Amino acid sequence: MRSHGRLVFCLLLFGSSIISAAVQNTGAEFRPELGFYVQQGPLIRLEFIDSATGNQATSDWQGRFEYYIQVALKPVFRRALRNNPDVYRNKYLTMRVGYRYQTNLTSGNSSTTNEAILEFTSRYLLPWGLVVSDRNRGEFRFPTGQPFYTRYRTRLRLERDLTYRWLNCTPYAYAEIFYDARYDQWTPNRYAAGVQFPAGPHMVLEPYYLRQNGSHSNPPHINALGFKWNLYF
């Protein structure tokens, strides 16, 4: 009986150590975002996106300020949301060119990154009203005090428009993987799920959950809750 008791105690101790290590290696973040999308004719749109990432453990905040020009190349037939302000979701192929400035918003860390971005997104209509989009993105990054490097990101996203009485929404899920030239490795990777709610003729609200895993990140795992507030003009 004593040997069984010691075995159970060892198993409980081992299990608790694994859980503790997993918790220590996982960070929690909150990611608010505000986006302004200004239509310039049927094929061109200007985008201004401000976002922040808050680390719950350290109370550090990092800000990102992004500016894009997006061009739509061809329309695709799909079941659109009623009065959906984001007409670019109906396009087959879009190209986006932009600039992003990333900096620390809290004291004690003044690291910044300037970044040029080139992005292509194709969308395909599937049975049952599903739409899959394939986004390929190249990033040319200039961090302060560090050498220039590039990063490639590919994201596959699945979504479907839903309408029930007065409620219109678009739930979605996606998986994304990064290739970082600094390490010559595919790291990190992301998985996310969320839902878009049109709130009037010019606004879309979007809560989501995101999981990120990276071999060169600290912490290596991140659970993030985000909320996007998008305005279309």
Phi and psi in degrees as GROMACS dihedral restraints (atoms count N, CA, C in turn):
[ dihedral_restraints ]
;  ai    aj    ak    al  type     phi  dphi    fc
    3     4     5     6     1   -65.0    20    10
    4     5     6     7     1   -38.2    20    10
    6     7     8     9     1   -65.0    20    10
    7     8     9    10     1   -39.3    20    10
    9    10    11    12     1   -63.1    20    10
   10    11    12    13     1   -41.3    20    10
   12    13    14    15     1   -63.3    20    10
   13    14    15    16     1   -41.5    20    10
   15    16    17    18     1   -65.6    20    10
   16    17    18    19     1   -37.8    20    10
   18    19    20    21     1   -63.6    20    10
   19    20    21    22     1   -45.7    20    10
   21    22    23    24     1   -61.5    20    10
   22    23    24    25     1   -41.9    20    10
   24    25    26    27     1   -62.7    20    10
   25    26    27    28     1   -42.2    20    10
   27    28    29    30     1   -65.1    20    10
   28    29    30    31     1   -40.6    20    10
   30    31    32    33     1   -64.3    20    10
   31    32    33    34     1   -41.7    20    10
   33    34    35    36     1   -64.3    20    10
   34    35    36    37     1   -40.5    20    10
   36    37    38    39     1   -65.3    20    10
   37    38    39    40     1   -41.6    20    10
   39    40    41    42     1   -64.8    20    10
   40    41    42    43     1   -43.8    20    10
   42    43    44    45     1   -63.3    20    10
   43    44    45    46     1   -41.4    20    10
   45    46    47    48     1   -66.1    20    10
   46    47    48    49     1   -35.2    20    10
   48    49    50    51     1   -67.4    20    10
   49    50    51    52     1   -37.3    20    10
   51    52    53    54     1   -65.1    20    10
   52    53    54    55     1   -45.0    20    10
   54    55    56    57     1   -62.3    20    10
   55    56    57    58     1   -42.3    20    10
   57    58    59    60     1   -62.7    20    10
   58    59    60    61     1   -43.0    20    10
   60    61    62    63     1   -64.4    20    10
   61    62    63    64     1   -39.3    20    10
   63    64    65    66     1   -64.2    20    10
   64    65    66    67     1   -40.4    20    10
   66    67    68    69     1   -65.4    20    10
   67    68    69    70     1   -41.3    20    10
   69    70    71    72     1   -66.5    20    10
   70    71    72    73     1   -28.2    20    10
   72    73    74    75     1   -90.8    20    10
   73    74    75    76     1     3.8    20    10
   75    76    77    78     1  -119.8    20    10
   76    77    78    79     1   126.8    20    10
   78    79    80    81     1  -104.3    20    10
   79    80    81    82     1   159.9    20    10
   81    82    83    84     1  -118.9    20    10
   82    83    84    85     1   134.0    20    10
   84    85    86    87     1  -134.3    20    10
   85    86    87    88     1   156.5    20    10
   87    88    89    90     1  -122.4    20    10
   88    89    90    91     1   133.4    20    10
   90    91    92    93     1  -128.8    20    10
   91    92    93    94     1    88.8    20    10
   93    94    95    96     1   -82.0    20    10
   94    95    96    97     1   150.3    20    10
   96    97    98    99     1  -149.4    20    10
   97    98    99   100     1   140.5    20    10
   99   100   101   102     1  -127.7    20    10
  100   101   102   103     1   126.1    20    10
  102   103   104   105     1  -126.3    20    10
  103   104   105   106     1   138.1    20    10
  105   106   107   108     1  -116.3    20    10
  106   107   108   109     1   127.1    20    10
  108   109   110   111     1  -123.5    20    10
  109   110   111   112     1   116.8    20    10
  111   112   113   114     1  -114.5    20    10
  112   113   114   115     1   115.0    20    10
  114   115   116   117     1   -77.2    20    10
  115   116   117   118     1   132.5    20    10
  117   118   119   120     1  -121.0    20    10
  118   119   120   121     1    76.0    20    10
  120   121   122   123     1    83.9    20    10
  121   122   123   124     1  -176.6    20    10
  123   124   125   126     1   -75.5    20    10
  124   125   126   127     1   -17.3    20    10
  126   127   128   129     1  -117.8    20    10
  127   128   129   130     1   -11.3    20    10
  129   130   131   132     1  -124.0    20    10
  130   131   132   133     1   138.5    20    10
  132   133   134   135     1  -140.3    20    10
  133   134   135   136     1   139.9    20    10
  135   136   137   138     1   -98.7    20    10
  136   137   138   139     1   138.7    20    10
  138   139   140   141     1  -129.0    20    10
  139   140   141   142     1   134.2    20    10
  141   142   143   144     1  -129.1    20    10
  142   143   144   145     1   115.3    20    10
  144   145   146   147     1  -127.1    20    10
  145   146   147   148     1   123.5    20    10
  147   148   149   150     1  -116.2    20    10
  148   149   150   151     1   128.7    20    10
  150   151   152   153     1  -140.7    20    10
  151   152   153   154     1   163.5    20    10
  153   154   155   156     1  -141.4    20    10
  154   155   156   157     1   153.1    20    10
  156   157   158   159     1  -127.1    20    10
  157   158   159   160     1   119.9    20    10
  159   160   161   162     1  -108.8    20    10
  160   161   162   163     1   125.5    20    10
  162   163   164   165     1   -89.3    20    10
  163   164   165   166     1   118.0    20    10
  165   166   167   168     1   -68.7    20    10
  166   167   168   169     1   -28.8    20    10
  168   169   170   171     1   -76.6    20    10
  169   170   171   172     1   -40.6    20    10
  171   172   173   174     1  -104.5    20    10
  172   173   174   175     1   -10.2    20    10
  174   175   176   177     1    62.8    20    10
  175   176   177   178     1    20.7    20    10
  177   178   179   180     1   -83.1    20    10
  178   179   180   181     1   145.9    20    10
  180   181   182   183     1  -126.1    20    10
  181   182   183   184     1   133.6    20    10
  183   184   185   186     1  -118.1    20    10
  184   185   186   187     1   132.6    20    10
  186   187   188   189     1  -107.9    20    10
  187   188   189   190     1   146.9    20    10
  189   190   191   192     1  -131.1    20    10
  190   191   192   193     1   130.6    20    10
  192   193   194   195     1  -124.8    20    10
  193   194   195   196     1   115.8    20    10
  195   196   197   198     1  -123.4    20    10
  196   197   198   199     1   144.0    20    10
  198   199   200   201     1  -137.2    20    10
  199   200   201   202     1   127.7    20    10
  201   202   203   204     1  -135.0    20    10
  202   203   204   205     1   154.8    20    10
  204   205   206   207     1  -117.1    20    10
  205   206   207   208     1   123.3    20    10
  207   208   209   210     1  -114.6    20    10
  208   209   210   211     1   136.3    20    10
  210   211   212   213     1  -123.6    20    10
  211   212   213   214     1   129.0    20    10
  213   214   215   216     1   -95.4    20    10
  214   215   216   217     1   134.4    20    10
  216   217   218   219     1  -102.8    20    10
  217   218   219   220     1   -30.8    20    10
  219   220   221   222     1  -161.0    20    10
  220   221   222   223     1   139.0    20    10
  222   223   224   225     1   -80.8    20    10
  223   224   225   226     1   158.9    20    10
  225   226   227   228     1  -131.0    20    10
  226   227   228   229     1   144.5    20    10
  228   229   230   231     1   -83.2    20    10
  229   230   231   232     1   123.9    20    10
  231   232   233   234     1  -154.6    20    10
  232   233   234   235     1   161.6    20    10
  234   235   236   237     1   -78.7    20    10
  235   236   237   238     1   108.6    20    10
  237   238   239   240     1   -90.0    20    10
  238   239   240   241     1   157.5    20    10
  240   241   242   243     1   -67.3    20    10
  241   242   243   244     1   147.5    20    10
  243   244   245   246     1   -66.1    20    10
  244   245   246   247     1   126.7    20    10
  246   247   248   249     1    56.5    20    10
  247   248   249   250     1    33.4    20    10
  249   250   251   252     1   -73.6    20    10
  250   251   252   253     1   122.9    20    10
  252   253   254   255     1   -75.7    20    10
  253   254   255   256     1   -20.3    20    10
  255   256   257   258     1   -88.8    20    10
  256   257   258   259     1    82.6    20    10
  258   259   260   261     1   -68.6    20    10
  259   260   261   262     1   -17.2    20    10
  261   262   263   264     1   -70.2    20    10
  262   263   264   265     1   -14.3    20    10
  264   265   266   267     1   -69.8    20    10
  265   266   267   268     1   -12.8    20    10
  267   268   269   270     1   -93.2    20    10
  268   269   270   271     1     1.4    20    10
  270   271   272   273     1   -90.3    20    10
  271   272   273   274     1   147.6    20    10
  273   274   275   276     1   -75.4    20    10
  274   275   276   277     1   -45.4    20    10
  276   277   278   279     1  -139.4    20    10
  277   278   279   280     1   130.2    20    10
  279   280   281   282     1  -130.1    20    10
  280   281   282   283     1   150.6    20    10
  282   283   284   285     1  -123.9    20    10
  283   284   285   286     1   139.2    20    10
  285   286   287   288     1  -133.7    20    10
  286   287   288   289     1   130.4    20    10
  288   289   290   291     1  -121.9    20    10
  289   290   291   292     1   133.7    20    10
  291   292   293   294     1  -161.2    20    10
  292   293   294   295     1  -177.3    20    10
  294   295   296   297     1  -134.9    20    10
  295   296   297   298     1   139.2    20    10
  297   298   299   300     1  -131.5    20    10
  298   299   300   301     1   134.5    20    10
  300   301   302   303     1  -113.9    20    10
  301   302   303   304     1   124.0    20    10
  303   304   305   306     1  -119.5    20    10
  304   305   306   307     1   131.0    20    10
  306   307   308   309     1  -149.6    20    10
  307   308   309   310     1   160.9    20    10
  309   310   311   312     1   -84.3    20    10
  310   311   312   313     1   131.9    20    10
  312   313   314   315     1   -93.3    20    10
  313   314   315   316     1    -9.2    20    10
  315   316   317   318     1  -107.4    20    10
  316   317   318   319     1   159.4    20    10
  318   319   320   321     1   -72.4    20    10
  319   320   321   322     1   158.0    20    10
  321   322   323   324     1    99.4    20    10
  322   323   324   325     1   -14.8    20    10
  324   325   326   327     1  -145.6    20    10
  325   326   327   328     1   114.9    20    10
  327   328   329   330     1  -108.4    20    10
  328   329   330   331     1    21.4    20    10
  330   331   332   333     1   -68.4    20    10
  331   332   333   334     1   138.3    20    10
  333   334   335   336     1  -135.0    20    10
  334   335   336   337     1   160.0    20    10
  336   337   338   339     1  -140.4    20    10
  337   338   339   340     1   127.6    20    10
  339   340   341   342     1  -100.2    20    10
  340   341   342   343     1   139.6    20    10
  342   343   344   345     1  -145.1    20    10
  343   344   345   346     1   129.0    20    10
  345   346   347   348     1   -99.0    20    10
  346   347   348   349     1   141.3    20    10
  348   349   350   351     1  -131.6    20    10
  349   350   351   352     1   135.0    20    10
  351   352   353   354     1  -129.5    20    10
  352   353   354   355     1   128.5    20    10
  354   355   356   357     1  -142.4    20    10
  355   356   357   358     1   139.2    20    10
  357   358   359   360     1  -126.9    20    10
  358   359   360   361     1   135.5    20    10
  360   361   362   363     1  -131.3    20    10
  361   362   363   364     1   125.0    20    10
  363   364   365   366     1  -112.9    20    10
  364   365   366   367     1   146.2    20    10
  366   367   368   369     1  -127.9    20    10
  367   368   369   370     1   142.6    20    10
  369   370   371   372     1  -134.2    20    10
  370   371   372   373     1   134.8    20    10
  372   373   374   375     1   -84.6    20    10
  373   374   375   376     1   128.8    20    10
  375   376   377   378     1  -112.1    20    10
  376   377   378   379     1   169.5    20    10
  378   379   380   381     1   -60.6    20    10
  379   380   381   382     1   163.2    20    10
  381   382   383   384     1    62.0    20    10
  382   383   384   385     1    26.0    20    10
  384   385   386   387     1    75.3    20    10
  385   386   387   388     1    11.6    20    10
  387   388   389   390     1   -80.8    20    10
  388   389   390   391     1   146.7    20    10
  390   391   392   393     1  -128.9    20    10
  391   392   393   394     1   128.8    20    10
  393   394   395   396     1  -110.5    20    10
  394   395   396   397     1   137.4    20    10
  396   397   398   399     1  -124.7    20    10
  397   398   399   400     1   141.6    20    10
  399   400   401   402     1  -120.0    20    10
  400   401   402   403     1   109.9    20    10
  402   403   404   405     1  -106.0    20    10
  403   404   405   406     1   128.1    20    10
  405   406   407   408     1  -120.2    20    10
  406   407   408   409     1   126.7    20    10
  408   409   410   411     1  -135.4    20    10
  409   410   411   412     1   130.5    20    10
  411   412   413   414     1  -108.6    20    10
  412   413   414   415     1   134.2    20    10
  414   415   416   417     1  -122.1    20    10
  415   416   417   418     1   132.1    20    10
  417   418   419   420     1  -115.7    20    10
  418   419   420   421     1   104.2    20    10
  420   421   422   423     1  -107.9    20    10
  421   422   423   424     1   135.0    20    10
  423   424   425   426     1  -123.6    20    10
  424   425   426   427     1    81.5    20    10
  426   427   428   429     1   -77.9    20    10
  427   428   429   430     1   146.1    20    10
  429   430   431   432     1   -67.7    20    10
  430   431   432   433     1   132.7    20    10
  432   433   434   435     1    75.0    20    10
  433   434   435   436     1     7.8    20    10
  435   436   437   438     1  -134.7    20    10
  436   437   438   439     1   159.4    20    10
  438   439   440   441     1   -68.5    20    10
  439   440   441   442     1   154.5    20    10
  441   442   443   444     1   -64.4    20    10
  442   443   444   445     1   143.0    20    10
  444   445   446   447     1  -151.8    20    10
  445   446   447   448     1   166.1    20    10
  447   448   449   450     1  -115.8    20    10
  448   449   450   451     1   158.5    20    10
  450   451   452   453     1  -144.8    20    10
  451   452   453   454     1   136.7    20    10
  453   454   455   456     1  -115.0    20    10
  454   455   456   457     1   137.3    20    10
  456   457   458   459     1  -130.8    20    10
  457   458   459   460     1   135.1    20    10
  459   460   461   462     1  -127.5    20    10
  460   461   462   463     1   132.2    20    10
  462   463   464   465     1  -131.8    20    10
  463   464   465   466     1   132.9    20    10
  465   466   467   468     1  -114.7    20    10
  466   467   468   469     1   123.2    20    10
  468   469   470   471     1  -127.4    20    10
  469   470   471   472     1   138.4    20    10
  471   472   473   474     1  -121.3    20    10
  472   473   474   475     1   132.6    20    10
  474   475   476   477     1  -145.0    20    10
  475   476   477   478     1   163.9    20    10
  477   478   479   480     1  -152.3    20    10
  478   479   480   481     1   132.0    20    10
  480   481   482   483     1   -76.9    20    10
  481   482   483   484     1   134.8    20    10
  483   484   485   486     1  -127.0    20    10
  484   485   486   487     1   140.2    20    10
  486   487   488   489     1  -135.4    20    10
  487   488   489   490     1   124.6    20    10
  489   490   491   492     1  -138.7    20    10
  490   491   492   493     1   107.5    20    10
  492   493   494   495     1    55.9    20    10
  493   494   495   496     1  -116.1    20    10
  495   496   497   498     1   -88.8    20    10
  496   497   498   499     1    -8.5    20    10
  498   499   500   501     1   -92.2    20    10
  499   500   501   502     1   127.1    20    10
  501   502   503   504     1  -124.0    20    10
  502   503   504   505     1   131.2    20    10
  504   505   506   507     1  -157.0    20    10
  505   506   507   508     1   166.6    20    10
  507   508   509   510     1  -133.5    20    10
  508   509   510   511     1    96.7    20    10
  510   511   512   513     1   -73.7    20    10
  511   512   513   514     1   149.2    20    10
  513   514   515   516     1  -150.1    20    10
  514   515   516   517     1   163.1    20    10
  516   517   518   519     1  -147.1    20    10
  517   518   519   520     1   147.1    20    10
  519   520   521   522     1  -148.7    20    10
  520   521   522   523     1   160.6    20    10
  522   523   524   525     1  -127.6    20    10
  523   524   525   526     1   137.5    20    10
  525   526   527   528     1  -139.0    20    10
  526   527   528   529     1   141.2    20    10
  528   529   530   531     1  -130.6    20    10
  529   530   531   532     1   145.6    20    10
  531   532   533   534     1  -112.6    20    10
  532   533   534   535     1   141.9    20    10
  534   535   536   537     1  -110.1    20    10
  535   536   537   538     1   116.3    20    10
  537   538   539   540     1  -102.7    20    10
  538   539   540   541     1   116.9    20    10
  540   541   542   543     1   -68.6    20    10
  541   542   543   544     1   -20.6    20    10
  543   544   545   546     1   -62.5    20    10
  544   545   546   547     1   -38.5    20    10
  546   547   548   549     1  -107.4    20    10
  547   548   549   550     1    -4.9    20    10
  549   550   551   552     1    53.5    20    10
  550   551   552   553     1    46.4    20    10
  552   553   554   555     1  -141.2    20    10
  553   554   555   556     1   154.4    20    10
  555   556   557   558     1   -86.2    20    10
  556   557   558   559     1    93.4    20    10
  558   559   560   561     1  -160.7    20    10
  559   560   561   562     1   139.8    20    10
  561   562   563   564     1   -87.2    20    10
  562   563   564   565     1  -172.9    20    10
  564   565   566   567     1  -129.1    20    10
  565   566   567   568     1   154.7    20    10
  567   568   569   570     1  -133.0    20    10
  568   569   570   571     1   148.3    20    10
  570   571   572   573     1  -134.8    20    10
  571   572   573   574     1   134.4    20    10
  573   574   575   576     1  -145.5    20    10
  574   575   576   577     1   155.0    20    10
  576   577   578   579     1  -145.1    20    10
  577   578   579   580     1   140.7    20    10
  579   580   581   582     1  -161.3    20    10
  580   581   582   583     1  -172.6    20    10
  582   583   584   585     1  -148.3    20    10
  583   584   585   586     1   140.3    20    10
  585   586   587   588     1  -105.4    20    10
  586   587   588   589     1   130.6    20    10
  588   589   590   591     1  -119.3    20    10
  589   590   591   592     1   110.2    20    10
  591   592   593   594     1   -64.7    20    10
  592   593   594   595     1   129.5    20    10
  594   595   596   597     1  -125.4    20    10
  595   596   597   598     1    74.1    20    10
  597   598   599   600     1   100.5    20    10
  598   599   600   601     1   179.6    20    10
  600   601   602   603     1   -74.4    20    10
  601   602   603   604     1   -13.2    20    10
  603   604   605   606     1  -131.5    20    10
  604   605   606   607     1    13.4    20    10
  606   607   608   609     1  -137.6    20    10
  607   608   609   610     1   139.5    20    10
  609   610   611   612     1  -132.2    20    10
  610   611   612   613     1   126.7    20    10
  612   613   614   615     1  -101.9    20    10
  613   614   615   616     1   141.1    20    10
  615   616   617   618     1  -145.2    20    10
  616   617   618   619     1    93.6    20    10
  618   619   620   621     1   -82.6    20    10
  619   620   621   622     1   149.3    20    10
  621   622   623   624     1  -156.6    20    10
  622   623   624   625     1   162.9    20    10
  624   625   626   627     1  -119.8    20    10
  625   626   627   628     1   140.5    20    10
  627   628   629   630     1  -135.5    20    10
  628   629   630   631     1   138.4    20    10
  630   631   632   633     1  -120.3    20    10
  631   632   633   634     1   128.0    20    10
  633   634   635   636     1  -124.9    20    10
  634   635   636   637     1   137.1    20    10
  636   637   638   639     1  -128.7    20    10
  637   638   639   640     1   127.5    20    10
  639   640   641   642     1  -144.1    20    10
  640   641   642   643     1   138.7    20    10
  642   643   644   645     1   -80.3    20    10
  643   644   645   646     1   -15.0    20    10
  645   646   647   648     1  -118.9    20    10
  646   647   648   649     1    19.7    20    10
  648   649   650   651     1  -102.9    20    10
  649   650   651   652     1   156.9    20    10
  651   652   653   654     1  -135.0    20    10
  652   653   654   655     1   106.0    20    10
  654   655   656   657     1   -75.9    20    10
  655   656   657   658     1   161.3    20    10
  657   658   659   660     1   -70.7    20    10
  658   659   660   661     1   -20.6    20    10
  660   661   662   663     1  -125.2    20    10
  661   662   663   664     1   141.4    20    10
  663   664   665   666     1  -135.7    20    10
  664   665   666   667     1   131.6    20    10
  666   667   668   669     1  -107.5    20    10
  667   668   669   670     1   123.5    20    10
  669   670   671   672     1  -127.8    20    10
  670   671   672   673     1   137.9    20    10
  672   673   674   675     1  -107.9    20    10
  673   674   675   676     1   128.8    20    10
  675   676   677   678     1  -126.6    20    10
  676   677   678   679     1   159.6    20    10
  678   679   680   681     1  -145.0    20    10
  679   680   681   682     1   121.7    20    10
  681   682   683   684     1  -106.2    20    10
  682   683   684   685     1   137.6    20    10
  684   685   686   687     1  -121.9    20    10
  685   686   687   688     1   105.3    20    10
  687   688   689   690     1  -109.5    20    10
  688   689   690   691     1   130.6    20    10
  690   691   692   693     1  -118.1    20    10
  691   692   693   694     1   132.5    20    10
  693   694   695   696     1  -119.3    20    10
  694   695   696   697     1   132.9    20    10
